[in-house]
Amino acid sequence: MELQIIHSKIHHIRGERVILDFDLATLYNVETKVLKQSVRRNVERFPDEFMFELTQKEFKILRSQFVTSSWGGSRYPPFAFTEHGVAMLSSVLNSSKAIQTNIAIIKAFIALRRHALTYAELAQKITELEGKFDKEFADINEVLKWLGEENQSRANEIIALQTKDESPVDEPSRPRIGFKK
């Protein structure tokens, strides 16, 4: 099963990465009704951190995002399964297709977690660099903030004036050419 397909079915709801019951039913190649019945028969295996049912408000927002017609699709709020809930589904839906699908879905969740950690590490490094260089360029940053984006060219002129008296590092000093007093 292709990871991109699974990634597209993972949503952020209530601060959790979840897959909705109708998407899981499609992946497992079963009807949503059958999936929900299996879960309801084994509800003790699915505590709140494994699965939760969307509220009517969340369901209404979700329906508007998926552009579902008022007479089509499910009329009941879907279940949202976390990574652990998906893993538990393999024991409820006992088929080779369900096991293979679960493995693919868990791999997708792991890949997302790795990407999130990579972004967190990058964000931390950027923050460290900003702290280091903000001290060195505090005056320039202050002028830029004071002038704002509208006067960016004026800010560049001020920076040029600040560095005007400094001679370039790679040029040797030369005698001045012109009239002498």
C-alpha positions in Angstrom: 0.0 0.0 0.0 1.3 3.4 -0.9 2.3 5.7 1.9 1.1 8.8 0.1 -2.5 7.4 0.0 -2.3 6.7 3.8 -0.8 10.1 4.5 -3.7 11.8 2.8 -6.1 10.1 5.1 -4.4 11.1 8.3 -6.1 14.2 9.8 -5.4 16.4 12.9 -8.4 16.4 15.1 -8.3 17.5 18.8 -4.6 17.7 18.7 -4.2 14.0 17.6 -3.2 12.5 14.3 -6.2 10.2 13.4 -7.7 8.2 10.6 -11.5 8.3 10.3 -13.6 5.1 10.2 -14.7 5.5 6.6 -11.1 6.0 5.4 -10.1 2.9 7.3 -13.0 0.9 5.8 -11.8 1.9 2.4 -8.2 0.9 3.1 -9.4 -2.5 4.6 -11.8 -3.0 1.7 -14.8 -3.4 4.0 -18.0 -1.4 4.6 -17.9 1.3 7.2 -20.9 -0.3 8.8 -19.0 -3.6 9.3 -16.0 -1.8 10.7 -18.1 0.1 13.2 -20.0 -3.0 14.2 -16.7 -4.8 14.9 -15.4 -1.9 17.0 -18.7 -1.6 19.0 -18.6 -5.4 19.8 -15.0 -4.9 21.2 -15.4 -1.4 22.6 -13.3 -2.3 25.7 -10.3 -2.6 23.5 -10.6 1.1 22.4 -10.1 3.5 25.3 -10.3 7.3 24.6 -6.7 7.6 23.7 -7.1 4.9 21.0 -10.4 6.1 19.5 -13.1 8.7 19.9 -16.3 9.7 18.2 -16.5 13.1 16.7 -18.9 15.6 18.1 -21.8 16.9 15.9 -19.9 20.2 15.4 -16.7 18.5 14.4 -18.7 16.2 12.1 -20.4 19.2 10.5 -17.1 20.9 9.8 -15.7 17.7 8.4 -18.6 17.2 6.1 -18.2 20.7 4.7 -14.5 20.0 4.1 -15.3 16.8 2.2 -18.2 18.5 0.4 -20.5 15.6 1.2 -24.1 16.0 0.1 -26.8 16.2 2.7 -28.3 12.9 1.5 -25.1 11.0 0.9 -22.4 9.5 3.1 -22.7 8.7 6.8 -25.4 10.4 8.8 -23.6 9.5 12.1 -20.4 11.0 13.4 -17.4 8.9 12.5 -14.9 7.3 14.8 -11.4 8.8 14.8 -8.7 6.2 15.4 -5.2 7.2 16.7 -2.1 5.2 15.8 -2.8 2.9 18.8 -6.4 2.5 17.8 -5.4 1.4 14.3 -3.0 -1.1 15.8 -5.8 -2.5 18.0 -8.0 -2.9 14.9 -5.8 -5.7 13.7 -7.0 -7.8 16.5 -10.6 -6.9 15.9 -10.5 -7.3 12.1 -8.8 -10.7 11.8 -7.9 -11.1 8.1 -4.6 -11.0 6.2 -5.7 -7.8 4.4 -6.3 -6.1 7.7 -2.9 -7.1 9.1 -1.1 -5.9 5.9 -3.1 -2.7 5.9 -2.3 -2.1 9.6 1.4 -2.5 9.0 1.3 0.0 6.2 -0.7 2.5 8.3 1.6 2.2 11.3 4.6 2.8 9.0 2.9 6.0 7.8 2.4 7.2 11.4 6.0 6.4 12.2 7.2 8.4 9.1 5.1 11.4 10.1 6.6 11.2 13.6 10.1 11.2 12.2 9.3 14.2 10.0 7.9 16.1 13.0 11.1 15.4 15.0 13.2 16.6 12.1 11.3 19.8 11.9 11.5 20.3 15.7 15.3 19.9 15.6 15.6 22.4 12.7 13.4 24.9 14.6 15.6 24.6 17.6 18.8 25.1 15.5 17.2 28.2 13.8 16.3 29.6 17.2 19.9 29.1 18.5 21.3 30.8 15.4 18.9 33.7 15.6 19.9 34.2 19.3 23.6 34.2 18.3 23.3 36.6 15.3 20.6 38.8 16.8 23.2 40.0 19.4 25.7 40.8 16.6 23.2 42.6 14.4 21.0 44.2 17.1 21.5 47.8 15.8 20.7 46.9 12.2 17.6 44.9 13.3 16.5 47.7 15.4 16.7 50.2 12.5 14.9 47.7 10.1 12.1 47.2 12.6 11.8 50.9 13.2 11.5 51.7 9.5 9.3 48.8 8.7 8.8 47.1 5.3 7.5 50.3 3.7 10.8 52.1 4.0 13.1 49.2 3.3 15.2 51.2 0.7 15.6 53.9 3.4 16.9 51.3 5.8 19.4 50.1 3.2 20.7 53.7 2.9 21.1 54.0 6.6 23.1 50.7 6.7 25.2 52.0 3.8 26.0 55.2 5.7 27.0 53.2 8.8 29.5 51.2 6.8 30.7 54.0 4.5 33.7 55.0 6.5 35.0 51.4 6.7 37.5 50.5 4.0 37.0 47.2 2.2 39.1 44.4 3.7 40.6 43.2 0.4 41.6 46.6 -1.0 45.1 47.9 0.1 45.2 51.5 1.2 46.2 53.9 -1.7 47.3 57.5 -1.8 44.4 59.8 -2.5 44.1 61.2 -6.0 43.0 64.8 -6.7 43.7 68.4 -5.6 45.6 68.9 -2.5 45.2 71.9 -0.2 
